Amino acid sequence: MANNIAVTALATAMLCTGCVSTPATESSQPATPTSHAAEQAIAQPAAIVSGPPPVWIDSESKKYPRVDYITSRTQAETAEQASQQALANVSRYFLIDTSKYEMPVEQAIVGAGYEINTTNLPDSALTVASPEVKRVLQKLKIVDTWFDSANKRYHALAALPRNAGRGYLDKQIKALDAKTQEYMQAARSNPDPFIQAGKIAMAWRCQQLRGEMQKAMRVADLTGRGIAAKYKLSLLRNDAINLITTLQIQPSGLAGEMNAAEVTNMIRGGLNTAGLHPTDINPDYLMSGTLKASIIGERNGWAVGRGELKLVLTDKVTGEVRGTKTWQIEVPGLDENAAIRRVYEKTVYKLKKDMRDILIEMAMQ
């Protein structure tokens, strides 16, 4: 759902800014790619042909054959809906929805030269695209429309030259592979397992992006094969995790805080559950944390507790901060004491569940 929303929003935005255009019929010349022209082409049903259905309604378009074009044909209650959905169906191959990822991917995305766009929709879907994607989507057009007067439905046909789509994806996949190789080389050349884990995690994220591009490449490539991957995602992730689990980490609440001992035990429990090595003897790193818990009010007769946990990972030898993580949680309780207690319980649960990913994210910073 988030993927559909994200690509529809971006395709619509590109349509309204002139990145794609909408001619009235398949036989028409393409409309001038301006916001005004694009909006008028969709907004005026009178320009849409009715009468006998064109060939592409039930079979392959003769003017835009599959061998030369990536196409999408759609129908909807309005011309605008049909056109926007047809554009979205094609543009989605060139955009990556990151909401499916459990862990933040911003570091790898930026490192690979990609851009992140946040939709202004309830899902707040993050959509990733190469800066070059607009050049490709400028070639994506609504090439024909038809109005089914019997069923009162509007039909639209979107088309993108296959060579443009395939060429773009080929370039992106090869660039991501090169970036992955760069990260792997950096990991091999550094003796610090924490840095190694971070570089491999960056490589893993690059390959996740590549995997999404490969799915699209199987559509753009008439053979359906795409470009075979050199790296396996599961192995990259396991390598990063294995390196993280070699670290000797000392857990610590912030000295002077009333709950310092409790926070220390929370962090220790998270490290133990993740298969790491909490220790107070010659540790490599210090993971210090603070937990602020408070009551923020009532909701439907329940007390609402809020907790803010801050974690800082510090190199014990150099004193350098190697990573930080902050998050907030809100939980209800029967009364204020119960709500505060649940804040602590939820924090313990999150640390046990996510400690590996927290450390990998820190290593990627």
Secondary structure as GFF3:
##gff-version 3
##sequence-region A 1 365
A	DSSP	alpha_helix	2	16	.	.	.	ID=ss1
A	DSSP	alpha_helix	35	43	.	.	.	ID=ss2
A	DSSP	three_ten_helix	45	47	.	.	.	ID=ss3
A	DSSP	three_ten_helix	55	57	.	.	.	ID=ss4
A	DSSP	beta_strand	69	76	.	.	.	ID=ss5
A	DSSP	alpha_helix	79	91	.	.	.	ID=ss6
A	DSSP	three_ten_helix	92	94	.	.	.	ID=ss7
A	DSSP	beta_strand	96	97	.	.	.	ID=ss8
A	DSSP	three_ten_helix	98	100	.	.	.	ID=ss9
A	DSSP	alpha_helix	106	111	.	.	.	ID=ss10
A	DSSP	beta_strand	115	118	.	.	.	ID=ss11
A	DSSP	beta_strand	126	129	.	.	.	ID=ss12
A	DSSP	alpha_helix	133	137	.	.	.	ID=ss13
A	DSSP	beta_strand	141	148	.	.	.	ID=ss14
A	DSSP	beta_strand	153	161	.	.	.	ID=ss15
A	DSSP	alpha_helix	162	188	.	.	.	ID=ss16
A	DSSP	alpha_helix	193	220	.	.	.	ID=ss17
A	DSSP	alpha_helix	233	244	.	.	.	ID=ss18
A	DSSP	beta_strand	248	253	.	.	.	ID=ss19
A	DSSP	alpha_helix	260	273	.	.	.	ID=ss20
A	DSSP	beta_strand	277	278	.	.	.	ID=ss21
A	DSSP	beta_strand	285	299	.	.	.	ID=ss22
A	DSSP	beta_strand	302	315	.	.	.	ID=ss23
A	DSSP	beta_strand	321	333	.	.	.	ID=ss24
A	DSSP	alpha_helix	336	364	.	.	.	ID=ss25
###
